[in-house]
Amino acid sequence: MSAAPQLPKHPTPDEAVLNDLETLLIALDMHPMFMRQSFKILRANLRDMKADHLPPDTRVLKERFAAMQDDELLSAWAALHNPFRLQDRA
């Protein structure tokens, strides 16, 4: 039996960070409302996925999120999937 995942150590990111992450994931065809992937896959994609086709501002977002510490990125990733945040989009 595996242990339950630990809660992120960072507080929930502000809405601007969540909007930036969502914008990036949409640009990478990894929209969080449609694609629930594991955090390890998200981390690998952010580090390894080519971003040459993206506009410069989106490439900056990719580099920013790829450079985040795991617990900080996990907090943002988890907050994107918060059903209370998404309820007005359904």
Contacts in CASP RR format, 6 or more apart in sequence:
PFRMAT RR
TARGET T0000
AUTHOR 0000-0000-0000
METHOD contacts of the structure
MODEL  1
MSAAPQLPKHPTPDEAVLNDLETLLIALDMHPMFMRQSFKILRANLRDMK
ADHLPPDTRVLKERFAAMQDDELLSAWAALHNPFRLQDRA
8 71 0 8 1.000
8 72 0 8 1.000
8 74 0 8 1.000
8 75 0 8 1.000
8 78 0 8 1.000
9 71 0 8 1.000
9 75 0 8 1.000
10 71 0 8 1.000
10 72 0 8 1.000
10 75 0 8 1.000
11 75 0 8 1.000
12 75 0 8 1.000
12 79 0 8 1.000
13 21 0 8 1.000
13 72 0 8 1.000
13 75 0 8 1.000
13 76 0 8 1.000
13 79 0 8 1.000
17 76 0 8 1.000
18 76 0 8 1.000
18 79 0 8 1.000
18 80 0 8 1.000
18 85 0 8 1.000
20 61 0 8 1.000
20 64 0 8 1.000
20 65 0 8 1.000
21 61 0 8 1.000
21 65 0 8 1.000
21 76 0 8 1.000
21 77 0 8 1.000
21 80 0 8 1.000
22 31 0 8 1.000
22 32 0 8 1.000
22 80 0 8 1.000
23 58 0 8 1.000
23 61 0 8 1.000
24 58 0 8 1.000
24 61 0 8 1.000
24 62 0 8 1.000
24 65 0 8 1.000
25 31 0 8 1.000
25 32 0 8 1.000
25 35 0 8 1.000
25 80 0 8 1.000
27 54 0 8 1.000
27 55 0 8 1.000
27 58 0 8 1.000
27 61 0 8 1.000
28 45 0 8 1.000
28 49 0 8 1.000
28 51 0 8 1.000
28 54 0 8 1.000
28 62 0 8 1.000
30 37 0 8 1.000
30 42 0 8 1.000
30 45 0 8 1.000
32 77 0 8 1.000
32 80 0 8 1.000
32 81 0 8 1.000
33 86 0 8 1.000
33 89 0 8 1.000
36 81 0 8 1.000
39 70 0 8 1.000
39 73 0 8 1.000
39 74 0 8 1.000
39 77 0 8 1.000
42 73 0 8 1.000
42 77 0 8 1.000
43 70 0 8 1.000
43 73 0 8 1.000
46 62 0 8 1.000
46 65 0 8 1.000
46 66 0 8 1.000
46 73 0 8 1.000
47 66 0 8 1.000
49 62 0 8 1.000
51 58 0 8 1.000
51 59 0 8 1.000
51 62 0 8 1.000
51 63 0 8 1.000
54 62 0 8 1.000
65 73 0 8 1.000
65 76 0 8 1.000
68 76 0 8 1.000
79 85 0 8 1.000
END
